[in-house]
Amino acid sequence: IAANGTLTYTPNGTPGSATVSVSLTDDGSAGGAALTSAVQTLTITVQAGTATISIDDVTLTEGDAGSSNALFTVTRSNRFTAFSVPYSLTAGSAGAGSDYTAVTGTLTFNAGVSEPLTQTISVPVVGELLVEASESATLTLGTISNSNGTTTATDASGLLTITDNDSASVQFSPATLSQSEGTTPMGFTVTL
C-alpha cells in the first residue's frame, strides 16, 4: 500500500477473525536505496452483532365479500445478526374464520449486507355485510432463535384493527299516518 493509503476490511456480518499481512516497500525514488519492511501481521476480529426487531400495528377496512390482506411489517435494526422468530395470530374481539383467516409461521433473517431489514406477514381479513363495531386481533412474535449474534424484540405484538364499512338505516312505511283519537292500533312496517 502507499505511504498514505488505507486498508479497508468489510465484514460480511459473520463474527470471526481475519488475518492480513502487510509489507511496506520504498522504491528508492526519493534518492535512497529501495527498502522493504518486514511483514507485519494484523488480526481483525469481528464480534458477534446485536440487533432488535419490532412489528407494527395495522388497521384495515374490511370489504363486503372475499378477503383483503392486512400486511404486518417486522423490522430489524441492522443486518449483523441471523435468527428466526415464530409468529401466531390470537383472537380478540375479531374471530378466526368469521373475521380473518388464522396464520402462523416462522420468519428467518440472515446476516449480511445484502439481506433485507424487513419482512412482511399477510393476514387475510374476511369481507362481509354485517354492521358491527371495529374488531381486533393480535399478531405475536414468539421466542427468537439466534444463530449468529443476539437479537431481542422491542415490540413483539402487532395489533390488527378491522374497521367496518357497513351501515344500516331504519325506514317506516308509510312514512306518515294519521289516526283519529280512539283505541284503534296504528300499523307500521319497519324495515332495516
PyMOL commands that set and color helices and strands:
alter all, ss='L'
color gray80, all
select strands_A, chain A and resi 16-22+25-26+35-36+40-46+50-55+58-61+67-76+82-91+104-109+118-126+135-141+145-148+150-155+157-163+171-173+189-191
alter strands_A, ss='S'
color yellow, strands_A
deselect
rebuild
show_as cartoon
